[in-house]
Amino acid sequence: ISCACELRTLGYQVEIFEAKGNPSGLTVNGIAPYKITNEEVLEEINYLETQLDFTIHYNNPITTKEQIKDIESKFDAVFLGVGIGATAKLNIHGETFENVIGAVEFIEDLRKNHSKTHVGTHVVVLGGGNTAMDAASESARMGAEVVTLAYRRSKEDMKAYKFEYELAISSGVTSLFQAQPIEILGNRKVEGVKFMKTDGSKEEFTIPCDMVIKATGQAKQGSFYALIDSLNVDSNSRVIVNSENNQSSNPKYFAGGDAINGGAEVVNGAFDGKHAAKGIHIFLNK
């Protein structure tokens, strides 16, 4: 959207292909509701569409090479603003049990269904990033009696911002460090999580719960990037770009946001979109 807005001010016709039924990706689907509401986001997108007159094709995922070729034939340049994917698998027993859910999916459900979203009585949140803090804070705010935030490394190693962690604790969340989940216990439905201490003792212990939220990272979009000819990605499935203009190894393609940084903030994506738009402008006028 940032790239589209910048390109429209430069006079180009712009079309956005959006896989979901609503705009703005993470801002509508992935940020905890206590931080921002859908109404605020959609109001801004509506304002931008009205003022700048770009087109968004909703429910239009790009999943085949034929679709890519069709886009390449119709457009002079393409900006890749795809985010990262579903919650990554832990590959431990019990991960498919009922009431085991990814944090991204939990937050998305909460954004759509609000108070109708199910929250367990005893919730274990796995992870140490900002998404884990969101999932833990929201679980406590939604009425869970006990919320345990479990992270496999030390408190100092957490990627979450300090104020996000303090916000979770102030919401009633308890924290547990140097605890690696090794098995989700239960019989079709989660009943607890078995952990192993990572402090060298390798001690094993169990925390009873009726819901597990995995905030352990998201899968990248490597299979999507593979559809595009001559597009170079690194070992972490991030598109490699020239930092001066965000142009990829395939000169027709530019990229930004999670596509090149592997998952950062909305503001990073907004900056990258503007930066890439200027790169596209120079590229098309050579």
LUMFI-585828 format. One line per 4 residues: number of its first residue (from 1); their letters; for each residue z, x, y of N, C-alpha, C. Coordinates in steps of 0.05 Angstrom, whole numbers. Layout:
BEGIN
NUM = A = Z/X/Y/Z/X/Y/Z/X/Y ~ ...
END
This chain:
BEGIN
1 = ISCA = 0/17/-24/0/0/0/0/17/25 ~ 16/39/25/16/57/47/-11/70/51 ~ -24/78/29/-50/90/31/-70/70/41 ~ -69/45/31/-87/24/40/-84/18/70
5 = CELR = -60/17/79/-55/11/108/-67/33/125 ~ -63/58/117/-73/81/133/-104/81/133 ~ -116/75/110/-145/75/108/-157/52/125 ~ -143/29/126/-153/7/141/-153/14/171
9 = TLGY = -133/28/180/-132/35/209/-155/55/215 ~ -165/69/195/-187/87/198/-214/73/195 ~ -213/48/188/-238/32/187/-250/27/159 ~ -237/35/138/-248/33/111/-241/6/99
13 = QVEI = -258/-5/82/-252/-28/65/-235/-18/42 ~ -214/-33/35/-195/-23/15/-188/-46/-4 ~ -188/-40/-30/-179/-59/-50/-158/-46/-68 ~ -137/-61/-74/-115/-51/-92/-116/-66/-118
17 = FEAK = -114/-52/-140/-112/-64/-166/-83/-62/-176 ~ -70/-85/-179/-42/-86/-186/-38/-100/-213 ~ -24/-86/-231/-20/-96/-258/-2/-121/-259 ~ 17/-122/-241/36/-144/-242/27/-167/-223
21 = GNPS = 43/-188/-223/37/-211/-207/48/-210/-179 ~ 60/-188/-171/71/-186/-144/66/-157/-134 ~ 68/-153/-108/61/-127/-96/85/-108/-95 ~ 79/-83/-88/98/-62/-80/113/-49/-102
25 = GLTV = 107/-55/-128/118/-39/-150/148/-39/-150 ~ 160/-15/-149/188/-11/-151/205/-27/-132 ~ 194/-30/-107/210/-43/-86/217/-72/-93 ~ 198/-86/-107/204/-113/-116/216/-114/-144
29 = NGIA = 208/-96/-161/216/-97/-189/239/-79/-198 ~ 244/-57/-183/261/-37/-194/285/-28/-178 ~ 290/-40/-155/313/-32/-138/334/-54/-141 ~ 359/-46/-144/381/-65/-148/382/-85/-126
33 = PYKI = 385/-111/-133/384/-133/-113/404/-131/-91 ~ 427/-117/-95/446/-115/-73/437/-97/-51 ~ 414/-82/-56/404/-63/-35/382/-76/-18 ~ 365/-92/-31/343/-104/-17/335/-129/-32
37 = TNEE = 326/-149/-17/317/-174/-30/287/-176/-32 ~ 277/-192/-50/249/-196/-53/237/-208/-27 ~ 252/-226/-15/242/-239/10/235/-219/31 ~ 253/-199/34/248/-178/55/222/-163/49
41 = VLEE = 219/-155/23/196/-140/15/170/-156/18 ~ 170/-180/8/145/-196/8/137/-204/36 ~ 158/-208/53/152/-214/82/137/-191/95 ~ 146/-166/89/133/-143/100/104/-139/90
45 = INYL = 101/-143/63/74/-140/51/55/-161/63 ~ 65/-186/66/49/-207/78/40/-200/106 ~ 59/-189/121/53/-180/149/31/-159/149 ~ 33/-139/131/14/-117/130/-14/-128/121
49 = ETQL = -14/-146/101/-40/-157/92/-53/-173/115 ~ -37/-188/129/-48/-205/151/-59/-188/174 ~ -44/-167/181/-51/-150/203/-75/-131/197 ~ -75/-121/172/-94/-100/165/-116/-109/146
53 = DFTI = -114/-132/134/-136/-144/119/-146/-127/96 ~ -128/-118/78/-136/-106/53/-133/-126/31 ~ -145/-121/8/-145/-140/-14/-128/-130/-37 ~ -111/-146/-49/-96/-139/-73/-105/-157/-96
57 = HYNN = -114/-145/-117/-121/-160/-142/-97/-160/-160 ~ -82/-182/-162/-58/-183/-178/-65/-188/-208 ~ -46/-182/-225/-49/-186/-254/-75/-173/-264 ~ -80/-148/-254/-105/-135/-259/-100/-106/-269
61 = PITT = -88/-103/-292/-82/-76/-302/-108/-62/-309 ~ -109/-36/-305/-132/-19/-312/-124/-5/-338 ~ -137/-12/-360/-128/-2/-386/-151/10/-402 ~ -176/9/-393/-198/19/-409/-216/38/-392
65 = KEQI = -230/55/-407/-249/73/-394/-272/58/-380 ~ -279/35/-391/-300/19/-379/-292/8/-352 ~ -266/1/-349/-256/-8/-323/-256/15/-303 ~ -249/38/-312/-249/62/-295/-277/67/-285
69 = KDIE = -297/67/-303/-325/72/-296/-335/51/-276 ~ -326/26/-280/-334/5/-262/-324/10/-234 ~ -298/18/-232/-286/24/-206/-300/48/-193 ~ -306/68/-209/-320/92/-198/-348/85/-187
73 = SKFD = -361/65/-200/-388/58/-190/-387/42/-165 ~ -365/28/-160/-363/10/-137/-349/22/-112 ~ -333/43/-116/-318/54/-94/-324/83/-90 ~ -320/92/-65/-326/119/-57/-304/139/-62
77 = AVFL = -279/128/-63/-256/145/-69/-234/127/-82 ~ -217/139/-97/-196/125/-111/-169/139/-107 ~ -149/123/-99/-122/134/-97/-106/124/-121 ~ -93/143/-135/-76/136/-158/-47/134/-148
81 = GVGI = -37/109/-146/-10/105/-137/7/92/-159 ~ 0/97/-184/15/85/-206/43/98/-208 ~ 62/82/-216/89/92/-219/93/104/-247 ~ 118/105/-255/124/114/-283/129/89/-299
85 = GATA = 129/92/-326/129/69/-343/156/58/-352 ~ 155/47/-376/179/34/-387/201/55/-393 ~ 225/46/-398/247/65/-405/240/80/-430 ~ 244/107/-428/238/124/-451/257/119/-475
89 = KLNI = 247/124/-499/263/119/-523/283/142/-527 ~ 306/135/-538/327/154/-545/322/165/-573 ~ 308/149/-589/303/157/-617/329/160/-633 ~ 347/140/-630/371/140/-646/373/113/-660
93 = HGET = 389/112/-681/392/88/-697/404/66/-680 ~ 393/41/-683/404/18/-669/392/13/-642 ~ 372/29/-634/360/26/-608/346/-1/-604 ~ 337/-13/-626/323/-38/-625/341/-62/-629
97 = FENV = 367/-58/-630/385/-80/-634/384/-99/-610 ~ 392/-124/-614/395/-143/-593/415/-134/-573 ~ 410/-138/-547/427/-131/-525/427/-101/-519 ~ 406/-87/-529/401/-59/-520/376/-60/-503
101 = IGAV = 379/-53/-477/357/-57/-459/354/-33/-440 ~ 330/-28/-431/325/-6/-412/335/-14/-384 ~ 345/5/-369/355/-1/-342/334/-12/-324 ~ 310/-1/-325/288/-11/-308/282/-40/-314
105 = EFIE = 281/-46/-340/275/-74/-349/298/-93/-341 ~ 323/-83/-343/346/-98/-335/345/-105/-305 ~ 339/-85/-288/338/-90/-260/315/-108/-253 ~ 292/-105/-266/269/-122/-261/276/-151/-268
109 = DLRK = 289/-156/-290/297/-183/-298/317/-194/-278 ~ 334/-177/-268/354/-186/-248/340/-194/-222 ~ 320/-179/-214/305/-185/-189/290/-211/-192 ~ 281/-218/-216/266/-242/-220/284/-267/-225
113 = NHSK = 305/-263/-241/321/-286/-250/349/-288/-239 ~ 357/-267/-224/383/-267/-211/406/-274/-230 ~ 421/-295/-223/445/-301/-238/440/-310/-267 ~ 415/-316/-273/408/-325/-300/406/-301/-320
117 = THVG = 405/-277/-309/404/-253/-325/430/-250/-341 ~ 427/-244/-367/450/-241/-385/463/-213/-381 ~ 489/-213/-378/504/-188/-377/527/-190/-397 ~ 532/-169/-413/552/-170/-433/580/-169/-421
121 = THVV = 600/-172/-439/628/-171/-430/637/-142/-428 ~ 629/-125/-448/634/-97/-448/608/-82/-448 ~ 601/-69/-426/574/-57/-423/577/-27/-422 ~ 559/-13/-437/557/16/-436/530/23/-423
125 = VLGG = 531/38/-401/506/47/-388/503/77/-394 ~ 480/84/-405/474/112/-412/456/125/-391 ~ 466/146/-379/450/160/-359/466/170/-336 ~ 454/187/-319/468/199/-296/452/200/-271
129 = GNTA = 431/183/-270/414/182/-246/420/158/-229 ~ 405/154/-207/410/132/-189/405/105/-203 ~ 386/104/-222/380/79/-236/404/72/-253 ~ 417/91/-265/441/86/-281/463/75/-263
133 = MDAA = 466/85/-239/486/75/-221/480/46/-213 ~ 454/40/-208/446/13/-202/453/-6/-225 ~ 446/2/-249/451/-15/-273/481/-20/-276 ~ 497/1/-273/526/-1/-276/538/-18/-254
137 = SESA = 530/-13/-229/541/-29/-207/534/-59/-210 ~ 509/-64/-217/501/-92/-220/515/-106/-243 ~ 519/-92/-265/534/-103/-288/562/-112/-280 ~ 575/-94/-265/602/-100/-256/602/-124/-236
141 = RMGA = 582/-124/-218/580/-146/-199/573/-172/-212 ~ 559/-171/-235/551/-195/-249/573/-206/-267 ~ 596/-193/-268/618/-204/-282/626/-191/-308 ~ 614/-168/-315/623/-154/-339/652/-145/-336
145 = EVVT = 668/-149/-356/697/-142/-354/701/-112/-355 ~ 685/-98/-372/687/-69/-374/659/-57/-372 ~ 655/-38/-354/629/-24/-353/635/6/-354 ~ 624/19/-375/628/47/-379/602/62/-374
149 = LAYR = 602/80/-355/579/97/-349/582/123/-365 ~ 564/128/-384/567/152/-401/543/171/-396 ~ 550/196/-391/530/216/-385/534/241/-403 ~ 512/252/-413/514/273/-433/522/300/-421
153 = RSKE = 519/303/-395/527/328/-382/552/324/-365 ~ 558/344/-348/581/342/-331/576/325/-306 ~ 597/318/-292/594/302/-268/577/317/-247 ~ 581/343/-246/567/360/-226/537/361/-232
157 = DMKA = 529/356/-257/501/357/-265/486/331/-261 ~ 500/310/-253/487/284/-249/466/286/-227 ~ 444/272/-231/422/271/-211/428/250/-190 ~ 445/232/-196/451/210/-178/464/221/-152
161 = YKFE = 458/207/-130/470/215/-105/500/209/-106 ~ 515/225/-92/545/222/-93/553/194/-84 ~ 540/184/-63/549/157/-53/541/135/-72 ~ 520/139/-88/513/119/-108/534/118/-130
165 = YELA = 543/142/-138/564/143/-159/590/130/-148 ~ 597/137/-123/622/126/-112/620/95/-109 ~ 596/85/-103/591/57/-101/596/43/-128 ~ 586/56/-149/590/45/-176/619/44/-183
169 = ISSG = 634/66/-178/662/67/-184/678/46/-168 ~ 670/43/-143/684/23/-126/678/-6/-136 ~ 657/-9/-152/650/-35/-163/666/-42/-188 ~ 681/-21/-198/697/-25/-221/687/-11/-246
173 = VTSL = 667/6/-243/656/21/-265/673/45/-272 ~ 677/50/-298/691/75/-307/670/95/-317 ~ 676/120/-314/656/140/-322/666/159/-344 ~ 646/169/-359/652/186/-382/631/208/-382
177 = FQAQ = 639/233/-383/621/255/-381/621/272/-407 ~ 599/288/-409/595/305/-433/598/289/-459 ~ 583/267/-459/583/249/-482/554/241/-489 ~ 545/251/-511/518/247/-520/517/223/-540
181 = PIEI = 501/202/-534/500/180/-553/484/189/-578 ~ 496/184/-602/482/193/-626/475/169/-644 ~ 487/145/-639/481/122/-655/490/97/-641 ~ 474/76/-642/483/50/-632/491/34/-656
185 = LGNR = 516/24/-656/528/11/-679/524/-19/-678 ~ 523/-32/-701/521/-61/-703/504/-69/-726 ~ 499/-95/-727/482/-107/-748/463/-126/-734 ~ 440/-115/-726/420/-130/-710/428/-134/-681
189 = KVEG = 453/-136/-676/464/-139/-649/484/-117/-644 ~ 482/-105/-620/499/-82/-614/529/-89/-614 ~ 545/-71/-626/574/-74/-628/588/-50/-616 ~ 574/-28/-611/586/-4/-600/567/19/-600
193 = VKFM = 576/41/-588/560/65/-587/577/89/-597 ~ 565/104/-615/579/128/-625/569/152/-608 ~ 588/167/-598/582/191/-582/591/217/-595 ~ 579/239/-586/589/265/-593/594/281/-567
197 = KTDG = 617/293/-565/624/309/-541/605/333/-540 ~ 596/339/-516/578/362/-512/593/385/-498 ~ 620/385/-499/635/406/-487/640/429/-506 ~ 627/429/-530/630/450/-550/647/441/-573
201 = SKEE = 663/420/-569/680/411/-591/665/395/-612 ~ 643/382/-604/627/365/-622/643/342/-634 ~ 665/335/-620/681/313/-629/665/287/-627 ~ 668/269/-646/655/243/-646/675/221/-641
205 = FTIP = 666/201/-626/683/178/-620/665/154/-614 ~ 677/130/-614/662/105/-611/673/89/-588 ~ 655/76/-573/663/57/-552/652/30/-560 ~ 669/10/-565/660/-17/-571/646/-29/-547
209 = CDMV = 625/-44/-552/611/-58/-530/593/-80/-541 ~ 584/-98/-524/566/-118/-533/539/-117/-518 ~ 536/-95/-501/511/-91/-488/508/-61/-481 ~ 484/-51/-485/478/-23/-478/454/-23/-460
213 = IKAT = 457/-9/-437/434/-6/-418/427/23/-417 ~ 402/29/-424/392/56/-425/379/64/-398 ~ 391/83/-385/380/93/-359/374/122/-363 ~ 358/128/-384/354/155/-393/326/165/-387
217 = GQAK = 315/156/-365/288/166/-358/267/146/-366 ~ 243/150/-355/220/132/-360/197/148/-371 ~ 181/134/-388/157/146/-399/137/150/-376 ~ 120/171/-379/100/176/-359/74/162/-366
221 = QGSF = 54/163/-349/29/148/-353/6/166/-363 ~ 13/184/-381/-7/203/-391/-31/190/-404 ~ -27/168/-419/-49/154/-432/-68/142/-412 ~ -58/133/-389/-75/123/-368/-92/145/-355
225 = YALI = -79/167/-349/-93/189/-337/-115/200/-355 ~ -111/198/-381/-131/208/-400/-157/192/-399 ~ -157/168/-387/-181/152/-384/-200/164/-363 ~ -189/181/-346/-205/191/-323/-216/219/-329
229 = DSLN = -242/222/-327/-254/248/-333/-246/270/-313 ~ -242/294/-324/-237/318/-308/-212/315/-290 ~ -193/299/-298/-168/296/-283/-147/314/-296 ~ -138/334/-282/-118/353/-293/-90/343/-288
233 = VDSN = -74/344/-309/-45/337/-307/-29/360/-319 ~ -4/362/-311/13/383/-320/27/375/-346 ~ 44/392/-357/58/388/-382/76/363/-382 ~ 83/354/-358/100/330/-355/84/305/-347
237 = SRVI = 58/306/-352/40/283/-346/40/275/-317 ~ 42/295/-299/39/290/-271/12/300/-262 ~ -1/284/-245/-28/291/-235/-25/316/-217 ~ -41/336/-222/-41/360/-205/-59/356/-181
241 = VNSE = -48/360/-157/-64/355/-133/-62/379/-114 ~ -81/381/-96/-80/400/-74/-60/389/-53 ~ -39/404/-47/-19/394/-29/-29/389/0 ~ -52/401/7/-62/398/34/-74/370/38
245 = NNQS = -84/358/17/-97/332/20/-92/312/-3 ~ -76/320/-23/-70/304/-46/-94/297/-63 ~ -115/314/-62/-139/311/-78/-135/323/-106 ~ -144/310/-126/-141/320/-154/-164/337/-162
249 = SNPK = -164/346/-187/-186/363/-197/-212/348/-199 ~ -211/321/-202/-234/304/-200/-236/296/-170 ~ -256/306/-155/-256/304/-126/-255/275/-116 ~ -264/256/-132/-264/228/-123/-236/216/-123
253 = YFAG = -217/229/-137/-190/218/-141/-169/233/-125 ~ -152/217/-112/-129/227/-97/-105/214/-110 ~ -81/225/-106/-57/214/-119/-33/219/-102 ~ -11/204/-108/14/208/-94/36/193/-107
257 = GDAI = 61/197/-97/84/183/-107/91/193/-135 ~ 101/175/-152/109/182/-179/87/195/-195 ~ 62/189/-189/39/201/-203/39/231/-201 ~ 49/242/-179/49/271/-176/77/284/-177
261 = NGGA = 98/268/-172/125/280/-172/142/272/-196 ~ 131/254/-213/145/246/-237/168/227/-234 ~ 171/217/-209/192/197/-204/211/206/-182 ~ 207/196/-158/225/203/-135/231/177/-120
265 = EVVN = 231/178/-93/239/156/-77/214/140/-66 ~ 219/115/-58/198/99/-46/186/114/-21 ~ 204/126/-6/195/139/19/176/163/12 ~ 179/176/-11/161/197/-19/133/185/-24
269 = GAFD = 133/162/-38/107/149/-43/93/140/-18 ~ 109/130/1/98/121/27/85/145/42 ~ 99/167/42/88/191/56/63/201/42 ~ 64/202/15/41/212/0/16/194/4
273 = GKHA = 20/168/6/-2/150/11/-16/156/37 ~ 0/159/58/-11/165/85/-26/193/84 ~ -13/212/71/-24/239/70/-51/239/55 ~ -52/224/33/-76/223/17/-98/208/32
277 = AKGI = -91/187/47/-111/172/63/-125/190/82 ~ -110/208/95/-123/227/114/-141/246/99 ~ -133/254/74/-149/271/57/-175/257/49 ~ -173/231/42/-196/215/35/-215/213/59
281 = HIFL = -204/209/82/-220/207/107/-237/232/111 ~ -225/255/109/-239/280/112/-260/284/90 ~ -252/277/66/-270/280/42/-295/262/46 ~ -292/238/55/-315/219/58/-332/226/82
285 = NK = -322/241/101/-338/247/125/-351/275/124 ~ -347/290/102/-360/315/100/-390/311/96
END
